[in-house]
């Protein structure tokens, strides 16, 4: 039961991250996001229906708890088949907490989009391309001096030259 709840929370976080990335592009309108596959035999975690420059577009997303390259390879094989079965022109997207350079390259080679919860993304939606790369996150305890300092720095006002 606990695993089911954590997977549900992970899918919700993945959908929120996806919405956030998509909302940064004015040409993309999110029409709907569904969490259930249209067919029981298709193991798809998220379906996102979009309007891109007036054209309908669908993202078929698989959410994984691990972004390890071996897990990514397996997920991409599953995702490629499921995406084409649902909609011929759908874009497969892999979402994980973190995807290494190698895992991101596997997605690119498979012509699949990706999004990780660290802030990295690559999505091709017809004429619209989204590429986002974040700085590596420190994998430290929130109580460490470095983490506390980063948190303090994040809330410091920024001075802009020439601003009144």
C-alpha positions in Angstrom: 0.0 0.0 0.0 2.9 2.4 0.9 4.5 1.8 -2.5 1.3 2.6 -4.3 1.0 5.8 -2.4 4.6 6.8 -3.1 4.2 6.0 -6.8 1.0 8.1 -6.9 2.8 11.0 -5.3 5.7 10.6 -7.7 3.3 10.7 -10.7 1.7 13.8 -9.2 5.1 15.5 -8.8 6.0 14.5 -12.3 2.8 16.0 -13.7 3.4 19.2 -11.8 7.0 19.4 -13.1 5.7 18.8 -16.7 3.1 21.5 -16.3 5.7 23.9 -15.0 8.0 23.3 -18.0 5.2 23.6 -20.5 3.8 26.8 -19.0 7.0 28.6 -19.6 6.3 28.5 -23.4 3.5 30.8 -24.4 2.8 28.8 -27.7 1.9 25.7 -25.6 -1.5 25.4 -24.0 -2.1 22.4 -21.8 -5.6 21.1 -22.6 -5.7 18.1 -20.2 -3.5 15.8 -18.2 -4.6 12.2 -17.5 -3.1 9.7 -15.1 -4.7 6.6 -16.5 -3.9 4.7 -19.7 -6.6 4.6 -22.3 -6.2 0.8 -22.3 -5.3 -1.4 -19.3 -2.6 -3.3 -21.3 -0.7 0.0 -22.0 1.3 0.9 -19.0 1.5 4.7 -19.4 1.7 6.9 -16.4 0.7 10.3 -17.7 -1.0 11.5 -20.9 -0.7 15.2 -21.6 -2.9 16.7 -24.3 -1.5 20.0 -25.7 -2.3 22.7 -28.2 1.0 23.8 -29.9 0.5 26.7 -32.3 -3.1 25.6 -32.9 -2.2 21.9 -33.5 -3.1 19.1 -31.1 -0.2 17.2 -29.6 0.0 14.4 -27.1 2.8 13.5 -24.7 2.9 9.9 -23.6 4.9 9.8 -20.3 6.4 7.1 -18.3 7.5 8.0 -14.7 10.4 6.0 -13.2 11.7 6.1 -9.7 15.2 5.6 -11.0 17.0 7.3 -13.8 19.8 4.7 -14.0 20.8 4.1 -17.6 19.8 0.4 -17.5 16.4 1.4 -16.1 16.1 4.1 -18.7 16.8 1.7 -21.6 14.0 -0.6 -20.4 11.6 2.2 -19.9 12.3 3.7 -23.3 11.7 0.3 -25.1 8.3 0.1 -23.3 7.5 3.7 -23.9 8.3 3.7 -27.7 5.8 0.8 -28.3 3.1 2.3 -26.1 3.4 5.8 -27.6 2.9 4.6 -31.1 0.0 2.3 -30.1 -1.9 5.2 -28.5 -1.3 8.0 -31.0 0.9 7.7 -34.1 2.3 11.2 -33.7 2.6 11.2 -29.9 5.8 12.2 -28.2 7.2 9.7 -25.7 8.6 11.3 -22.6 10.5 9.8 -19.7 10.3 11.5 -16.3 12.5 10.5 -13.4 13.9 12.2 -10.2 17.3 12.6 -11.9 18.7 11.6 -15.3 22.5 11.5 -15.8 24.2 12.7 -19.0 24.2 9.1 -20.2 20.5 8.6 -19.5 19.6 11.9 -21.3 21.7 10.8 -24.3 19.7 7.5 -24.4 16.5 9.5 -24.5 17.8 11.7 -27.3 19.0 8.7 -29.3 15.6 7.1 -28.9 13.8 10.3 -30.0 12.1 10.5 -26.7 11.7 13.6 -24.6 12.8 13.7 -21.0 12.2 15.6 -17.8 13.8 15.2 -14.5 12.8 16.7 -11.2 16.2 18.4 -10.9 15.1 20.8 -13.7 16.6 19.2 -16.8 14.3 18.8 -19.8 14.3 18.2 -23.5 11.0 18.1 -25.5 10.4 18.5 -29.2 6.8 19.5 -30.0 6.6 20.1 -33.7 8.0 23.6 -34.2 8.6 24.1 -30.5 11.7 22.9 -28.8 12.2 23.0 -25.0 15.7 22.5 -23.7 16.4 23.1 -20.1 19.5 22.3 -18.1 19.9 22.9 -14.4 23.1 23.1 -12.4 23.9 19.9 -10.5 22.2 19.8 -7.2 24.3 19.2 -4.1 23.5 15.8 -2.7 23.9 16.8 0.9 21.9 16.8 4.1 19.6 19.8 4.4 21.4 20.5 7.8 24.8 20.7 6.3 26.5 24.1 6.3 26.7 24.2 2.5 22.9 23.5 2.2 22.1 26.1 4.8 24.2 28.7 3.0 22.6 27.9 -0.4 19.2 28.2 1.1 20.2 31.6 2.6 21.7 32.7 -0.7 18.5 31.8 -2.6 16.5 34.3 -0.6 19.0 37.3 -0.8 17.8 40.2 -2.9 19.6 40.7 -6.2 21.1 44.1 -7.0 20.7 45.1 -10.6 23.1 47.7 -12.0 21.2 50.9 -12.9 18.0 50.0 -11.1 16.5 52.6 -8.9 
